[in-house]
Structures are given as structure tokens and as C-alpha cells.
Amino acid sequence: MLSTNVVDAAGRKGSSKMGSRNEKAKTIGNAISIGLLALATSVVVSCASGTAAVVVPPPPPPPTYVAPLPWIYSQIFSSSSPFHTTVAALKAAGATTLPQADMVSLWSQGTPNQDLSVDSYMYPVYVSLSTDPVKVFTCGTQYSACDADQLHIHIPSGAVPEPQADAHIAIIDTTQNLEVDGWACTVNSSTVACQWGGEHAYGGTGLEDVGSTSVKGGYAAGLFEITAQELLNGQINHALGLNTNCLNNPTVYPADQNANGTDESCGGTGPPSYGDMVHLLWTPAQISASPYSAECKTVLTALATYGAYTYDTGNYGLALLTQHQLSYTAIGKVSPWATTIIPDLVASGDATGTSWDSCLNRLSASDFELLQIKAGSY
């Protein structure tokens, strides 16, 4: 597997790898009519005259989601996804608590500052409408299959990947009811050209098991990243994603078990591995009484309620993935990260400049447990 290390403007490093993905049934029209992409497989009908006519059904209506969809992404995925299931429920279903020594080993990777600026390697996600331009998403098969290759997607004008070498981008196309993720991408007038990528359907788990996505854990970016709107609302209703320096084989559910294993091993076997979950043991009262900022208390509540799954390697240490400011600024919106969230983090001692410690700066390994959840469906 290819590993790309990224050093951002503040000196932090990140990486992403992708592999192949389980083939899904897709219904993709090849024509654009009055600005909309037909989303169903063409049906060929034999006529009395012996000629064939192509009947293209209209696209299915998009599901209804709780507002604001443009800024809270995880809601497009099923409530049965492991990322939407509480730790308490997962334990009741058979999740295993791993030896504390494994948690100590993971924590020993450190919690370095991570940049949140517009130059960071965090992950931009854009929500598109039927009125947005249509471009062809391509994702080469040099390293593995890509189930989103040649997909026509709507993408907002101005949308661009993050500016570091990982060049991640995700588009939630509300016309096609899909999230499409890419790695090492460029956007031009007619295409979104990526080296790897994949699609995740509305109402699905947001997981995949053959490597066709943009992070090696196999999770949809919109499923697990922390968004500005969630921090402003004071509520995150899903598990988070933890980037790491290294992880061991074997990969465990819910991570992609068919992505050729880790390519940045910690030098052993077994935990910490792709798919392990870090769970904060603090109570609501402890979180409330802590000196953390309101935003960090929201993050800690999510860590205590849903946990955080390991999703990638190559970082200088442990870090939680957040929405990139480009999700706002690239399409002409004011970024709440810049106007509100980062200043609040700095005022509470949870960030320096534009860099934070993922709200892990007052914690230690003893505040967490490492879990392996029971295998389930992708």
C-alpha cells in the first residue's frame, strides 16, 4: 500500500491510504436533462415496430433529514451504523475491553498539536444540490478498484480539495443520495480526478470492506469527522475518527479488513489496530466540571458516549479528524472555525494559534479504555 506523509503549514504530518472496495449496485444515468443527472439504470423496451426505445426513470426523491444537512453530515447514514451506536449498546452486544497495556501503547504515540487553519490537512466536505455543476469523478485503479469511477456528480462551484499532499475531498450529492470521497484529487472544469476514491449511499452504514474509499479505515468522511456546526450546537451524535502514527495487523471490524492491512506497523501484532475504539471513561459530571472549552466538552461527551475509531496512520501522534475550513471558505461562506471555535479554544487553553490537541491535552491513558466491537455488517 502507498503511504503519503503530509506536513502542514504548522509542521504537522498526516497520511491517507486507500485500497479496493466491494462492488455496489449503482444506477447512473449518462445524460443530464435540465440540469439534473438521471439516477437509474436505463431500461430498454422493445416497440411494436421492432425498434428499441430507452426509457430513463426519474431520480428517486432524496430522503428527508433533520436540518441543517449542509453542515452536519453523519445524519445521512443509518442509525444502525456502529458510528451511531453508543458504547453502552456496543458493550451489551459483545464489545470486548482490551488489556490496558494496549491503550497505554496507543497513548504513548502522543497528542501533538494539529493545525485547523485553511492550510491544514483536515478533510473538506461539500454538500451539492441539483443546481450545482456536474463533473465526472474519476479515481484510477493503479492500486485498487474504485466503485465511484466515472460517476457524474454535482459539486458546488469553488469546491477544492485540502491543499496538502493528501488532497482529500468529499461531496455529498443530494441529487444522487451519495457521498463520494476522494484522495489525491484535483478539480477542474469537467472532472474531479483522484488517485483513489469511493462512494457511500444514503441510509447505509458509511463503512466499506474492500478498500474503495479515501481513508484506509474504510469510513465515509462525513460519518465521523467533527463539524463546526456540531460544536456550535453543543452536540455530536456519532463516533469520531482517530488518526495515529502506527497500527498493527490484523485489522478488525468496523475497519476495512480487505485493505491489505497496515502499511505503518507499530512493530508487533494485535492492538492497537485499525478498527479499535478509544472510549473516554469520564462521566458527564466530570466533563462538565472540567476547565475545557464548551467545544471540547462537546468532543469529550462524544468520546464518552460513542468513542473514536482508529482510521489512519502516518500522523505524528493521535489526532481527531475535523471538518476543513475550506468546506465554508471555498464556496464563499464565513468559517465558524475562524470566527468562533478557534478563538474559544485558544481562550480556554485548548489551542495555540490555529493548532489544537484534539481536546486530549488534559487527559492520559488511564482516562480511556480500548475496545474491540463485535463484528457486524458493512
Stockholm file with secondary structure:
# STOCKHOLM 1.0

chainA/1-378         MLSTNVVDAAGRKGSSKMGSRNEKAKTIGNAISIGLLALATSVVVSCASGTAAVVVPPPPPPPTYVAPLPWIYSQIFSSSSPFHTTVAALKAAGATTLPQADMVSLWSQGTPNQDLSVDSYMYPVYVSLSTDPVKVFTCGTQYSACDADQLHIHIPSGAVPEPQADAHIAIIDTTQNLEVDGWACTVNSSTVACQWGGEHAYGGTGLEDVGSTSVKGGYAAGLFEITAQELLNGQINHALGLNTNCLNNPTVYPADQNANGTDESCGGTGPPSYGDMVHLLWTPAQISASPYSAECKTVLTALATYGAYTYDTGNYGLALLTQHQLSYTAIGKVSPWATTIIPDLVASGDATGTSWDSCLNRLSASDFELLQIKAGSY
#=GR chainA/1-378 SS CCCCCEECTTSCEECCCCCCCCCCCCCCCSCEETTEECCSCCEEEECTTSCEEEECCCCCCCCCCCSCTTTCCGGGSCTTSGGGSCHHHHHHTTCEECCHHHHHHHHTTCCCCEECSTTSCCBCEEEECTTSCEEEEEECCSSSCCTTTTEEEECCTTCCCCSSTTCCEEEEETTTTEEEEEESCEECSSEEEESEEEEEETTSCSCCSSSCSSSTTCCCHHHHCBCHHHHHHTCCCSCEEEECSCCBBSCCTTSCTTSCSCSSCCSSBSSSBTTCEEEECCCHHHHHHSSCCHHHHHHHHHHHHTCEEEEECCSSSCEECBBCTHHHHTTTCCCHIIIIIHHHHHHTTSEETTEECTTCTTCCGGGEEEEECCCCCC
#=GC SS_cons         CCCCCEECTTSCEECCCCCCCCCCCCCCCSCEETTEECCSCCEEEECTTSCEEEECCCCCCCCCCCSCTTTCCGGGSCTTSGGGSCHHHHHHTTCEECCHHHHHHHHTTCCCCEECSTTSCCBCEEEECTTSCEEEEEECCSSSCCTTTTEEEECCTTCCCCSSTTCCEEEEETTTTEEEEEESCEECSSEEEESEEEEEETTSCSCCSSSCSSSTTCCCHHHHCBCHHHHHHTCCCSCEEEECSCCBBSCCTTSCTTSCSCSSCCSSBSSSBTTCEEEECCCHHHHHHSSCCHHHHHHHHHHHHTCEEEEECCSSSCEECBBCTHHHHTTTCCCHIIIIIHHHHHHTTSEETTEECTTCTTCCGGGEEEEECCCCCC
//
